Amino acid sequence: MARGFDLSLAHAHLCHVDRDLARWMARVEPVRDESGWRRRLDLVDALARSILSQQLSGKAAATIIGRLEVACGQACIDAQVLSQMSEPDLRACGVSRAKAMALADLAAHQVRGELPSARQMAQMPDEAIIECLTRVRGVGRWTAEMLLVFQLGRPDILPLDDLGVRKGLRIVEGGEMPSRHRLAERGEVWAPFRSLAARYLWRIADSGFQ
């Protein structure tokens, strides 16, 4: 399975099946960025950065990641290097105890050969990848879904527990904050391009429109 999908085709599909969403899509900057799909995927590096960024501002996360890169001696956060770092080493970089334990578990999974390669993931369905990745401490469904959307370019991911996606739908519908069930129900017509719908809902949520 190739990484990424045809954004123009997906955009046309969403506009055809959901005119209310289409009107809001026209009011925000178009989604065109496909750079994440073209970069070589290093799964450990991507998951480590996601773990480190949890519940932190972008600036704080970047500072900690920068310190860890210096400690690793390279820009890529590597499983072999992580496995050799002690908890005090990680804590010295500003990593919390819980995240240090998560990084250690991530490295152990990779060293034991329990994480899929990029080639293997290309042959795996979305749910199989999510199930595999969420076995790692500190990697929940949302983190796995973000990897599927932004790094693997999977076309049909709708993060039902994402507050930003739900906020975007609230603006589109003009009512109360939609439930998880309501988001899933509305999203049925967006298939097989729910990933692009989610990205537009994030933009709508961040647009300042109410």
C-alpha positions, 0 to 999 in steps of 0.5 A: 500500500503506497503512502498517501492518497490523491488530495484533489480526489478526496477534496472533490469527494468531500464537497460532493457528499457534504455541502455544509462541510464544503462551505466551511472548507472553502473558508480555510486554507486548503490542505496541500501538505504531503511532505510527511508522506514523502519523508523516510519513516523511522517508526521509533523516532516518530513515536518517541517524538509523539510520546515526548510531545504529549501534554506539552506546548510545542515550545516545551516539547521542542526543547526536550526533544532537542536535549535528547537529540544532543544526548543521543548524538544524532537528530534521529531518536534511535532505539539502540541509543535509547536502550542504552540510556538510563532513566536518570539520563532521560530525566536530565533531558527534562523527560518525565518519569512516565515518559522515560518508562515509555521510551524504554518500553518503545526501545525494548519493543524495537530491539525485540523485533516487535515493531513492524517495519515500514514495508510491513506496515504498507501491507497492514490494515489500519486497525492492525497497525493501531493494535500493534503500536498501542502495545507500547507503553505511552502509545494510545489510539490517538497517537497511533492515529496521528501516525497513520494520518501524517506519516503513513498518509492513510486516507480513511482515519477519523480520530473520534476522541480528538477534541479539535475534530469535534470542535470543528464539527460543532462549528460546521453544524452550529450546535452543541459539541458533538458526541463521539457517536455523532462524529462517527455517524456524520463521518460515514459519508466522508469515507473513504477520505475521512483523514482529509475531513479530519484535517479540515475540521482541525483547520476550521476549529483553529480558524477563530470562527464560531 
